[in-house]
Every structure is written in structure tokens, then in C-alpha cells.
Amino acid sequence: MAKLMGNLRITANPGSEGVRPHFEVVFVPYAGRLNTRPVKANSYDDLVSLLMELKFGEDDATRWAGKARSQGVILINSCERTDTLLREKGLLA
């Protein structure tokens, strides 16, 4: 159960032909080569739920989700989480 440090990058994808709008969440580690995968949240509420499952408080999760919706791309820096939690949520392979 190692702790990993890195950033969370959240990108709002407005959708296009054949693709529905969604948010894409990616863990970007500070050091090392990890097999990271993007996780899709289909709505604002799904994004808030995902961030809360990643151990963010409800207020912080709502604030970050609102910024992602309005700004398009955001980075949450200095995110330290266990590798098992990141695997359970699909951010690590």
C-alpha cells in the first residue's frame, strides 16, 4: 500500500458527433512511470461523486468540479493517495 504523489488533471470534453459530453480525470504522477488511465465522469454530479470517492471533502469536490465545468481544464496539485485507492477507482492499471 504505497502512497503516490501527483496531480489530478480534469478535462471537460464538450462532446462532438457520436460522443456525449463528459469529464476526463487522469492521475499524473510526479515521478516514475506508471500505467495511468483516464476515467470518464458523464456528468457534473458523477464528477463530484468521483472526487469524493478519491477522499476529497464535499466542499472541495464541488469547487473543483465547478472550476472544471467553467474553465475546461484544471490541475489539482499535490494529490497524495494510495495506489490501491487509485486502482479501485480505475486511475491506475
N, C-alpha and C positions, 0 to 999 in steps of 0.2 A: 504494500500500500504506500507507494511513493507519492510525494506531493510534487506537482508540476506547476511551474510559474510561466505565465504568458499573458497574452492579450486575447480578448474575445472580440472578433470583428463581426458586426451585424450589418448586413446589406439589405436594403429594401429593394425588391425587384417588382416593378410596376406591372409586369406581365406583358405578354405580346400574343400574337396569334398562336393559339393552341396551348399557351402557358398561362396559368392563373397567377394573379399577384400573390407574392409570398415574401417572407423574410428568410434570409440565409444566415445562419450562425456558424462561425468557424473559430476553433481554438488555434491560436498561433503561438507556439512555444518560444520562449526566449532563447533557449539553447538546445542543441540536439536535433536529430532528425526523427520525427515521429510521424507515423502514418495517421494524419488527421483527415476527417471527413466533414463536409458541411451537413448541417441539419436544417431542414426546412420547417418553418412555422407558417401555417396557412393564413393566420390572421393575427391581429394585434393581441387578442386575448390569448392565443396559443403562444405567442412570443413571451408575454408576461408570465404565463404558466411555466414555460421552459426556463426562464431566468430564475423563477422562484425555486424550481427543482434543482437548479445549479447553486443553491444556497445564497441567493440574493434576497434581501428583505422585500416586502411587498412595495414599499415606497420607492426603493431603488429600482426594482424591476419595472415599475410603471414609468418612472422617469426615463430610464434607458430606452424602453420601448417607444415612448413618445418622441424622444430625440431621433431614434432610427426612422420613425414614420415621417417626421418633418424634414430631416437632413439627408436621408438616403443612405449614408454610410457613417458608422460610428465605430470607435475603438474603446473598449473598456480595458484600461491598462491595469497591470499588477493583479491579475486574477490568479490566485493560488488555490488549486483544487486537487483532490486525489485522483490518481489515474483510474481507479475503479469507478468513481463517480462519472468521470468523463466517458468511460467506456459504456456505462449503463445508459447514458443519455445519447450515445451514438456519435460523440465528437472524436473519439479515438477508435481505430480499427483493432 
